[in-house]
């Protein structure tokens, strides 16, 4: 499983529309509207790097209202939620 974080800038009047289009794509698990330098953050979880390349360079590219994007590849997850779950299993 390949996880990536995609930072997205969209045309100001199209942010919600872009978010909905991205959220409907296979491989996208979540889309957040955010404050700061970017308008949206999408979390992609796909089977392979080739699938990620297709998602970013073909599917996202087809959305004309995206002005800019930056894709970051996740190496390792550190989730408090996951850690809490592991410790609870051993304490039962």
C-alpha positions in Angstrom: 0.0 0.0 0.0 1.3 3.4 -1.0 0.1 6.4 0.9 0.6 10.0 -0.2 -0.5 13.4 0.9 -1.5 15.7 -2.0 -1.5 19.5 -1.3 -3.8 21.3 -3.7 -4.5 24.9 -4.7 -7.7 25.5 -6.7 -9.5 28.4 -8.3 -11.1 30.2 -5.4 -14.6 29.9 -6.7 -14.2 26.2 -7.4 -12.7 24.8 -4.2 -15.7 22.9 -3.0 -16.3 21.5 -6.5 -12.7 20.4 -6.8 -12.9 18.7 -3.4 -16.0 16.8 -4.4 -14.4 15.6 -7.7 -11.2 14.5 -5.9 -13.1 12.7 -3.1 -15.0 10.7 -5.7 -11.8 9.3 -7.2 -10.7 5.7 -6.6 -7.6 5.8 -4.4 -8.6 8.9 -2.5 -9.5 8.2 1.1 -10.0 11.7 2.4 -10.1 15.3 1.3 -9.8 18.2 3.7 -10.3 21.9 3.1 -7.6 23.7 5.1 -6.1 27.0 6.1 -2.6 28.1 5.1 -0.8 28.0 1.8 -3.0 25.3 0.2 -6.8 25.0 -0.2 -7.2 21.3 0.0 -5.3 18.3 1.2 -6.1 14.8 -0.2 -4.9 11.5 1.3 -4.3 8.9 -1.4 -4.0 5.2 -0.6 -3.2 3.1 -3.6 -1.7 -0.3 -4.3 1.5 0.8 -6.1 3.6 3.7 -7.2 2.3 3.2 -10.7 -1.3 3.7 -9.4 -0.2 6.8 -7.7 1.4 8.1 -10.8 -1.8 7.5 -12.8 -3.9 9.2 -10.1 -1.7 12.3 -9.9 -0.6 12.7 -13.6 -3.8 11.6 -15.3 -6.8 11.9 -13.0 -5.9 15.0 -11.1 -4.6 16.7 -14.2 -8.0 16.3 -15.8 -9.5 18.7 -13.2 -9.0 22.1 -14.9 -9.7 24.1 -11.7 -6.6 22.8 -10.0 -4.0 25.6 -10.1 -1.1 23.8 -8.4 -0.4 20.6 -6.5 2.4 19.0 -4.6 2.5 15.3 -3.8 4.4 13.9 -0.8 5.0 10.2 -0.4 4.5 8.8 3.1 7.2 6.5 4.4 5.9 5.4 7.8 2.8 6.2 9.8 2.9 7.3 13.4 -0.7 7.3 14.6 -1.6 7.8 18.3 -4.9 6.1 17.4 -3.2 3.0 16.2 -0.8 2.9 19.2 -3.7 3.2 21.7 -5.4 0.3 20.0 -2.3 -1.9 20.3 -1.9 -1.2 24.0 -5.6 -1.9 24.7 -5.4 -5.3 23.2 -2.6 -6.3 25.6 -4.5 -4.9 28.6 -7.7 -6.9 28.2 
